[in-house]
Amino acid sequence: MQLIFFITLFLLYFAHNIWMSGIFRKKYHKSDDFIGRNAPNETQRYFGKVMYSILGYYLPVFIYIVTGFNFWGLISEITLLLSPAVQIFGFVFCVLFLALMTAARLNLGASWRVGLDYETTDNLITNGFYRYSRNPYFAFLLAFEGCLIFISPNALVIFAFIQSALLLGLQVRQEEMFLQEKYGDEYLAYKSKTGRFLPKLLK
């Protein structure tokens, strides 16, 4: 069951990225990739490299699930979470958050980007999911990665989640500076009433 869940989720994740990027480029006739080699500055290039390297943590996890080889103790499981019920819980919520990631991405329409696009003339999106969170896609992505821990509760999956949380925290701060410079008072007003990841519960 663990192997089936793990493979299914990563196939869905990559299908989501390929499908959504294809729709974006076909519909809007422009690139959505501004990180890694296509980044506008060295910091964004570094973030891109780290982001892609996080996926590398899941390869030894896959090998461990298939073969049982724990890489000399590197993959230490949390036995308390090792149960079919917990794995089913993790799988269901991973699928849910992946669907929400898709919806949040569609919510941005032509304004969707991976990284910083200094040439964009698109409007600031503040409706839909973005009415309640400035970064709903990232929030759902972190929730997706967090739920993977319930499917394969081991040190590498937890470390991948922690590194993603730190990286995305730095990335959104870069994006906030970019958006403030680009949209000025409009963004500041939006920022004052909308949470970075979670909705602001108190006015």
C-alpha positions in Angstrom: 0.0 0.0 0.0 2.8 2.4 0.9 4.5 1.9 -2.4 1.3 2.3 -4.4 0.5 5.6 -2.6 4.0 6.9 -3.0 4.2 6.2 -6.7 0.7 7.4 -7.4 1.2 10.7 -5.6 4.5 11.5 -7.4 3.0 10.6 -10.8 0.0 12.9 -10.0 2.4 15.7 -8.8 4.5 15.6 -12.0 1.4 15.3 -14.2 0.0 18.3 -12.4 3.1 20.4 -13.2 3.4 19.3 -16.8 -0.3 19.7 -17.5 -0.6 23.0 -15.9 2.5 24.5 -17.5 1.3 23.2 -20.9 -2.1 24.8 -20.4 -0.5 28.1 -19.3 1.8 28.4 -22.3 -0.8 27.3 -24.8 -3.4 29.7 -23.4 -1.2 32.8 -22.7 1.6 32.2 -25.1 4.4 33.0 -22.6 6.7 31.2 -20.2 5.9 30.6 -16.6 9.4 29.5 -15.5 11.6 32.3 -13.9 13.7 30.2 -11.5 16.9 28.2 -11.9 18.6 28.9 -15.2 15.9 31.4 -16.2 16.0 33.3 -13.0 16.5 37.1 -13.1 19.2 37.2 -10.3 21.7 35.0 -8.5 19.4 34.5 -5.4 16.6 33.1 -7.5 19.0 30.8 -9.4 20.1 29.5 -6.0 16.6 29.0 -4.9 15.8 27.1 -8.1 18.7 24.7 -7.5 17.7 24.0 -3.9 14.1 23.5 -4.9 15.0 20.9 -7.5 17.5 19.2 -5.1 14.7 18.6 -2.6 13.1 16.2 -5.1 16.4 14.2 -4.7 15.5 13.3 -1.1 12.6 11.2 -2.3 14.7 8.9 -4.5 16.4 7.0 -1.6 13.0 6.9 0.1 11.6 5.2 -2.9 14.5 2.8 -2.9 13.9 2.1 0.8 10.2 1.4 0.2 11.0 -1.0 -2.6 14.0 -2.8 -1.2 14.0 -2.1 2.6 17.6 -0.8 2.3 17.7 2.1 4.9 21.0 3.7 3.7 23.0 2.7 6.9 20.3 4.1 9.2 19.8 7.4 7.4 16.1 6.6 6.9 14.8 6.2 10.4 11.1 5.5 10.6 8.6 6.8 13.1 7.1 3.5 14.1 4.2 5.2 15.8 2.8 6.4 12.4 3.3 3.1 10.6 -0.2 1.9 10.1 -2.5 1.5 7.0 -5.1 3.9 8.5 -2.5 6.7 8.9 -1.2 6.0 5.3 -4.7 6.2 3.9 -5.2 9.5 5.8 -2.0 10.9 4.4 -2.9 9.8 0.8 -6.4 11.2 0.9 -5.2 14.6 2.1 -2.3 14.6 -0.3 -4.8 14.2 -3.2 -6.9 17.0 -1.7 -4.1 19.4 -1.4 -2.9 18.6 -4.9 -6.3 19.5 -6.2 -6.2 22.7 -4.2 -2.8 23.5 -5.7 -4.3 23.1 -9.1 -7.2 25.4 -8.2 -4.9 28.0 -6.8 -2.8 28.0 -9.9 -5.8 28.4 -12.1 -7.0 31.2 -9.8 -3.9 33.3 -10.9 -4.5 32.8 -14.6 -2.0 34.8 -16.7 -0.3 36.1 -13.5 1.0 32.6 -12.5 4.8 32.5 -12.4 7.5 30.2 -10.9 9.9 32.8 -9.6 10.1 36.6 -10.4 9.2 38.0 -13.8 10.3 41.6 -13.9 8.7 42.1 -17.4 5.2 41.1 -16.5 2.3 43.6 -16.9 -0.3 41.4 -15.3 -2.7 42.7 -12.6 -2.3 41.9 -8.9 -4.6 39.0 -8.1 -6.6 39.5 -4.9 -9.7 37.3 -5.4 -10.5 33.7 -4.9 -8.0 31.9 -2.7 -5.8 35.1 -2.8 -8.5 37.0 -1.0 -7.6 35.0 2.1 -3.9 34.2 1.6 -1.1 35.9 -0.3 0.5 32.5 -1.1 -2.2 29.8 -1.1 -0.3 27.7 -3.7 2.7 27.5 -1.4 0.5 26.8 1.6 -1.1 23.9 -0.2 2.3 22.6 -1.4 3.6 22.6 2.1 0.5 20.8 3.3 1.0 18.2 0.5 4.6 17.6 1.5 3.5 17.4 5.2 1.0 14.7 4.4 3.7 12.7 2.7 5.1 12.2 6.2 2.0 10.1 7.1 2.6 7.8 4.1 6.3 7.4 4.6 7.2 8.7 8.2 11.0 8.8 8.0 13.8 11.2 8.5 14.4 12.1 4.9 10.8 12.9 4.2 10.7 15.1 7.3 13.9 16.8 6.3 12.6 17.5 2.8 9.5 19.1 4.3 11.6 21.3 6.7 13.9 22.4 3.9 10.9 23.2 1.7 9.3 25.3 4.5 12.5 27.3 4.9 13.1 27.8 1.2 9.5 28.9 0.5 9.7 31.2 3.5 12.7 32.9 1.9 11.1 32.9 -1.5 7.9 34.6 -0.5 9.9 37.3 1.2 11.7 37.9 -2.1 8.4 38.0 -3.9 6.9 40.4 -1.4 9.7 42.9 -2.1 9.2 42.5 -5.8 5.4 42.9 -5.6 5.7 45.9 -3.3 8.1 47.6 -5.8 5.9 46.7 -8.8 2.4 47.4 -7.4 3.2 50.0 -4.7 0.3 51.0 -2.4 -2.1 48.5 -4.0 0.1 45.7 -2.8 0.7 47.3 0.6 -3.1 47.6 1.2 -3.5 44.0 0.1 -0.7 42.8 2.3 -2.0 44.6 5.4 -5.3 42.6 5.4 -4.2 39.2 4.0 -2.0 36.6 5.7 1.3 35.4 4.2 0.2 31.7 4.2 -2.9 31.5 6.4 -5.9 33.8 6.6 -5.7 36.6 9.1 -8.2 35.7 11.8 -8.0 39.1 13.6 -8.5 42.5 12.1 
